[in-house]
Amino acid sequence: MEIDKNRFFKDKNVLVLGLGRSGLSVLDKLTPISKNLIAADDNKNFILPEEYAGLADNNKIKFFIGNTKDLEDELLYRTDIIIVSPGVSMDLPLIKKAIRKKIEIWSELELAWHFMDAKQRENTIAVTGTNGKTTVTALIGKILQDYGLKTETCGNIGNPLLNTLQITGCLNNKKDAGEIKKNEDDTIRVIEVSSFQLENSHLFNPHVAIILNITNDHIDRHKSMENYSRLKFKISGNQAKNDYLIVNCDDRYIAKYLNNINTMVKIKSRLIRVSLDDSKGTEIFHKKEQIIYDFLGLSGKVSVKGTNLIGLHNISNIMSAVGAVKIFNIDDLSISDSIKKFLPLPHRLEYCGEINEIRCFNDSKATHPDATIKALEYFKKEVTLILGGLDKGMDFRSLIPILNKKVLNLILIGSCKETLFNIFSETAHDYKIFKAVTLDEAVDKAFKVTEKGNVFLLSPACASMDMFKDYKERGEQFKKLVLSINK
């Protein structure tokens, strides 16, 4: 259902829950037009960024910082809509109470979609998946930009979709305060979308949707793989016959979901399937360093020879990107040139260099076992692997076969290292297992046990928050430690 943005929000009391980037973006856009705004965040150490300081002076915004558990009734009093940040769990008592009170709950993604006009919506590519979505979002953005098209990469990649919209009256656009006007543009928005964002999307409907993979992750929040899969496919839930859905048929959960007749009935868009196996009869496949595509009257080949994106999982990622940009009529040579120039993003099988004749790789972004499996597949049996961190309730036994095939030395770190040690030491294995208290100790041990000519890899298969702020801090410290060996 379309809304009159000016009238709709002038009549609404809005609670913005979670004041990260997306929450602050929501406050920025809604301050001039909503009837009443409440902003809340459980982080007692939250400090409003300087560029948003003006919001605190606005009498329409009431801030609640710190423990909000005892303020549920006050926060929900007369609230019409709650706009939640991705990190806010739907299991929060406040959220459960809001659902019982039939208060609408939106994501920032959903709010942005309501503000976009038909032309802006048509120029959207949305990417989801457990692994690779940031890489694919960035790669698609580069291909389109290299071709000369105005492009914004946004969403979960770090820049909220709302921030790409020029809405009059907001903090950064004071002209015509209090009004939202039609603002057509020809920008192609490539949006990285997480399951957390899809959880509270309702009308979101990208013209091109991509599902890269669905693997065991975030089960602590989504409860089951069935729920997680359903959320990922929600990206195409509102698509029509003129829209596109690109899926990786090599992924077992995607294949399982597609084989369900109820799923196929729900998919109204044009389905484009990708596979590494050219015998599967898919619309896009890989053969002899080429991506071959044939769908909806489009056919051709894109060379991936010389790409810096290593591993078969990245070939799958590239195939999905090729499918998306062909819909926007980018020529094959331009696509191939951009793919060759594209550099891997930090902390994603990032090559750190050859130190003491040992090839070192930082894959700190691998926060669950499937990501580590995909990283190890690229190597021979030559790897010293650092594994461990914060356990999110994942199945680490799935690592057993690949460790036996690829690993010579396994170094365990983090709060779950004893759990991992018990799992792997009690199974048949031919690699050595060590434990380390710190990352420094693990890196030092790795250089002592790794033979020249072999590989040293950080691919933890776990979250980082037991030892670090996030995976980026873990990866940066790893690189610093590795590079210091040469000094």
Number of C-alpha atoms within 10 A of each C-alpha: 5 7 10 10 15 15 14 12 20 16 13 17 18 27 26 27 24 21 23 15 15 26 22 23 21 26 24 21 26 24 23 25 23 22 17 22 23 19 23 21 21 16 14 11 9 12 10 14 9 8 9 15 12 12 19 13 10 12 10 16 19 17 15 17 17 13 12 17 12 9 12 14 13 10 23 21 11 14 19 19 19 22 24 27 25 23 12 14 16 18 11 11 12 19 20 13 15 21 13 9 12 11 16 14 22 20 26 25 28 21 20 19 20 16 23 18 14 9 14 20 18 18 18 20 26 26 31 26 22 20 25 21 24 22 24 25 28 22 26 26 25 21 24 22 15 16 14 9 16 14 20 21 25 23 26 23 18 12 17 23 26 23 19 15 16 18 26 20 21 23 21 14 13 12 12 13 15 19 17 21 15 12 14 13 14 12 15 22 24 29 28 28 26 21 22 23 22 22 21 22 21 19 17 22 23 28 23 27 29 31 26 28 25 22 20 18 23 18 16 10 14 19 10 14 16 12 12 24 21 17 21 26 25 20 29 26 19 17 23 15 10 11 18 24 25 25 26 26 24 17 17 13 19 20 15 12 18 17 11 10 9 10 13 12 9 13 20 17 20 17 17 22 22 29 23 20 14 14 8 14 11 19 20 28 24 23 12 9 14 17 26 22 23 15 17 10 5 12 13 14 19 21 20 22 12 13 20 16 22 16 15 15 20 20 21 27 24 24 29 28 26 26 28 25 19 17 14 13 10 17 13 18 12 14 24 21 17 21 25 15 14 16 15 18 14 17 24 23 26 23 18 19 15 18 17 14 13 17 17 24 25 25 27 31 28 26 24 28 24 22 25 26 20 19 23 24 16 13 15 12 17 18 27 27 28 26 26 28 24 20 22 17 13 17 13 17 12 12 16 15 12 15 23 14 18 20 23 22 22 22 24 26 25 24 18 17 21 13 13 21 18 10 13 18 12 9 10 10 16 12 19 13 16 16 20 17 12 13 20 15 14 23 22 15 17 23 17 9 13 20 17 13 13 18 23 28 27 31 29 29 27 29 22 25 16 14 17 14 10 14 21 16 16 23 24 15 15 23 21 12 16 24 15 10 12 9 5
